[in-house]
């Protein structure tokens, strides 16, 4: 690492080396010890999360399939997804966007019509929230009231937005469950060569590359800040500053004379 960045303009090779050592301390060291102890294939296998109530130990799972929670110490699920299930993840991202849009439309509609005099005011629950049950109950209550056509229309539209949000959420959840199951199954199919690629290329090298890019970005921001400081400092030419000082000095002299100040 030191040899690679020797002589690079502006970059301090020891700052880059420190980024590598930080990653070694935080992640890579544990990975290497795990591989040395168990081998590549065994180290990559999912394990059950550790939960010990007496010792107050509760690991956060990396993957949950059904009721089973798994921890992946060497190969995180995100690496599996990125290399083998990018298309499925792209579909899930689109479904997430659809859910976000449906949620936003519902929120905006409710906010617009849920004021004290709003068309949805009578459908709010005790906590001031709109629910599917509350909307349906209010629709039933005004079913035969001819003077409530405008409120009925608003409630019907609100119910449609609630149903759209619920459907989008259900479709997203179903797709995520299916992807999680495929990811878990893929761990059992990985060869040693595939695991090495995932760990060395996709995890270690990618993380170190990202750390180096972060150092370059930090240096760039620092240099940009210094350039702005210099630009602000020298934006006014020296002759102009001299003229401004002379003008201000003359003003001060004039004020002092009006005040009766006399000097030799």
C-alpha positions in Angstrom: 0.0 0.0 0.0 2.8 2.4 0.9 4.6 1.5 -2.4 1.5 1.9 -4.5 0.9 5.5 -3.3 4.5 6.6 -3.1 5.0 9.9 -4.9 1.3 10.6 -5.5 0.7 14.4 -5.6 -1.1 15.8 -2.7 -1.9 12.4 -1.1 -0.1 11.3 2.0 0.6 7.6 1.6 0.5 7.1 5.4 -3.0 8.5 5.5 -4.0 5.8 2.9 -2.2 3.2 4.9 -4.1 4.2 8.0 -7.4 3.6 6.2 -6.2 0.0 5.5 -5.2 -0.5 9.1 -8.5 0.8 10.4 -10.4 -1.7 8.1 -8.1 -4.4 9.3 -8.9 -3.6 12.9 -12.6 -3.3 12.4 -13.4 -6.1 10.0 -10.7 -7.9 8.1 -8.8 -9.2 11.1 -11.8 -11.1 12.4 -12.4 -12.5 8.8 -8.9 -13.7 8.5 -8.9 -15.4 11.9 -12.3 -17.1 11.1 -10.9 -18.4 7.8 -7.7 -19.6 9.4 -9.7 -21.5 12.1 -12.5 -23.0 10.0 -11.5 -22.7 6.3 -13.3 -20.7 3.6 -16.3 -22.9 3.1 -17.1 -23.5 6.7 -16.5 -19.9 7.7 -19.0 -18.7 5.1 -21.9 -20.8 6.4 -24.8 -19.1 8.1 -25.2 -19.7 11.8 -28.0 -19.1 14.3 -27.9 -15.8 16.2 -26.8 -15.9 19.8 -29.5 -15.0 22.3 -28.7 -15.3 26.0 -31.1 -13.5 28.3 -29.1 -14.2 31.4 -26.0 -12.7 30.0 -28.0 -10.0 28.1 -26.6 -11.0 24.7 -28.8 -10.6 21.7 -27.3 -10.5 18.3 -28.9 -8.6 15.4 -29.7 -11.1 12.6 -28.3 -10.6 9.1 -31.2 -12.6 7.6 -34.5 -13.9 8.8 -36.3 -16.7 7.0 -39.6 -17.7 8.6 -39.0 -17.7 12.3 -35.3 -18.6 12.0 -32.7 -15.8 12.4 -29.2 -16.2 10.9 -25.9 -14.4 11.3 -23.4 -14.4 8.4 -20.0 -13.4 9.8 -17.8 -13.8 6.7 -20.2 -13.2 3.7 -23.0 -10.7 4.4 -26.3 -11.3 2.5 -25.8 -8.0 0.6 -22.8 -9.5 -1.2 -24.8 -12.5 -2.3 -27.7 -10.3 -3.5 -25.4 -7.9 -5.4 -23.6 -10.7 -7.2 -26.3 -13.3 -7.8 -29.7 -11.6 -7.4 -29.3 -8.1 -8.7 -32.3 -8.4 -10.9 -34.5 -9.5 -8.0 -33.2 -6.7 -5.9 -34.0 -4.2 -8.6 -37.6 -5.4 -8.7 -37.8 -5.0 -4.9 -36.4 -1.5 -5.2 -39.2 -0.7 -7.6 -41.8 -2.2 -5.3 -40.4 -0.1 -2.5 -40.7 3.0 -4.6 -44.3 2.1 -5.4 -45.0 1.7 -1.7 -43.3 5.0 -0.9 -45.4 6.7 -3.5 -48.7 5.2 -2.3 -47.8 6.1 1.3 -47.1 9.7 0.3 -50.3 10.1 -1.7 -52.3 8.8 1.3 -50.5 11.1 3.7 -51.0 14.1 1.6 -54.7 13.4 1.0 -55.3 12.8 4.7 -53.4 16.0 5.7 -55.5 18.0 3.2 -58.9 16.8 4.4 -58.4 16.0 8.1 -58.6 19.5 9.6 -61.4 20.3 12.1 -63.8 21.2 9.2 -62.3 18.7 6.7 -64.2 16.0 4.9 -62.3 13.2 6.9 -62.7 14.8 10.3 -65.4 12.5 11.4 -63.5 9.4 10.4 -60.5 10.1 12.7 -60.0 7.8 15.7 -59.3 8.9 19.2 -55.6 9.4 18.4 -56.4 11.6 15.4 -55.4 8.9 12.9 -57.1 7.6 9.8 -57.7 3.8 9.6 -59.4 1.5 7.2 -61.9 0.6 9.9 -62.7 4.2 10.8 -63.3 5.1 7.1 -65.5 2.1 6.5 -67.6 2.9 9.7 -68.0 6.5 8.6 -69.1 5.4 5.1 -71.7 3.1 6.6 -72.9 5.9 8.9 -73.6 8.3 6.0 -74.7 5.7 3.5 -78.2 7.1 3.0 -77.4 10.8 3.7 -77.8 12.7 0.4 -76.3 15.8 1.8 -73.0 13.9 2.5 -72.1 13.2 -1.1 -68.9 15.2 -1.0 -67.8 13.6 2.3 -68.7 10.1 0.9 -66.5 10.8 -2.2 -63.6 11.9 -0.1 -64.0 8.8 2.2 -64.2 6.5 -0.8 -61.0 8.0 -2.3 -59.3 7.7 1.0 -60.2 4.1 1.3 -58.9 3.4 -2.2 -55.6 5.0 -1.2 -55.4 2.9 2.0 -56.1 -0.3 0.0 -53.4 0.7 -2.5 -50.8 1.3 0.2 -51.7 -2.0 1.9 -51.5 -3.9 -1.4 -48.1 -2.4 -2.3 -46.8 -3.3 1.1 -48.0 -6.9 0.8 -46.4 -7.3 -2.6 -43.1 -5.9 -1.4 -43.1 -8.2 1.7 -43.8 -11.2 -0.5 -41.0 -10.4 -2.9 -38.6 -9.8 0.0 -39.5 -13.1 1.7 -38.9 -14.9 -1.6 -35.5 -13.2 -2.1 -34.4 -13.9 1.5 -35.2 -17.6 0.9 -33.1 -17.7 -2.3 -30.2 -15.9 -0.6 -30.2 -18.4 2.3 -30.3 -21.4 -0.2 -27.4 -19.9 -2.2 -25.1 -20.1 0.8 -25.3 -23.9 0.6 -24.3 -23.8 -3.1 -21.2 -21.6 -2.8 -17.9 -23.2 -3.9 -14.6 -22.2 -2.2 -13.7 -20.2 -5.4 -16.9 -18.3 -5.3 -16.5 -17.5 -1.6 -13.0 -16.2 -2.2 -14.3 -13.9 -4.9 -17.1 -12.6 -2.6 -14.7 -12.0 0.3 -11.6 -10.8 -1.4 -13.0 -8.9 -4.3 -16.5 -7.8 -3.2 -15.9 -7.3 0.5 -12.2 -6.6 1.3 -11.0 -4.9 -1.9 -14.3 -3.0 -2.3 -14.2 -1.7 1.3 -10.6 -0.7 1.0 -11.3 1.1 -2.3 -14.2 2.9 -0.7 -12.0 3.9 2.2 -9.3 5.3 -0.1 -12.0 7.2 -2.1 -13.2 8.7 1.2 -9.7 9.8 2.0 -9.4 11.4 -1.4 -12.7 13.1 -0.9 -11.7 14.4 2.5 -8.5 15.8 1.0 -10.4 17.4 -1.9 -12.9 19.0 0.5 -10.0 20.4 2.6 -8.2 21.8 -0.5 -11.5 23.3 -1.8 -12.0 25.0 1.6 -8.5 26.4 1.6 -9.0 27.8 -1.9 -12.2 29.5 -0.9 -10.4 31.0 2.1 -7.6 32.4 -0.2 -10.2 33.6 -2.7 -12.1 35.5 0.0 -8.9 36.8 1.5 -7.5 38.2 -1.7 -10.7 39.1 -3.5 -9.9 42.8 -3.0 -6.7 44.1 -4.6 -4.1 45.7 -2.4 -4.3 49.2 -4.1 -8.0 49.2 -3.5 -7.5 48.3 0.2 -4.9 51.1 0.4 -7.3 53.7 -1.0 -10.1 52.5 1.3 -7.8 52.9 4.4 -6.7 56.4 3.3 -10.4 57.4 2.8 -11.4 56.0 6.2 -8.4 57.7 7.9 -9.4 61.1 6.3 -12.9 60.6 7.7 -11.6 59.9 11.2 -9.4 63.1 11.0 -12.4 65.1 9.9 -14.5 63.9 12.9 -11.7 64.5 15.3 -11.3 68.1 14.1 -15.0 68.7 14.5 -14.7 67.5 18.0 -11.9 70.0 18.6 -9.0 67.6 18.8 -5.7 69.3 18.1 -2.3 67.6 17.6 1.1 68.7 16.5 
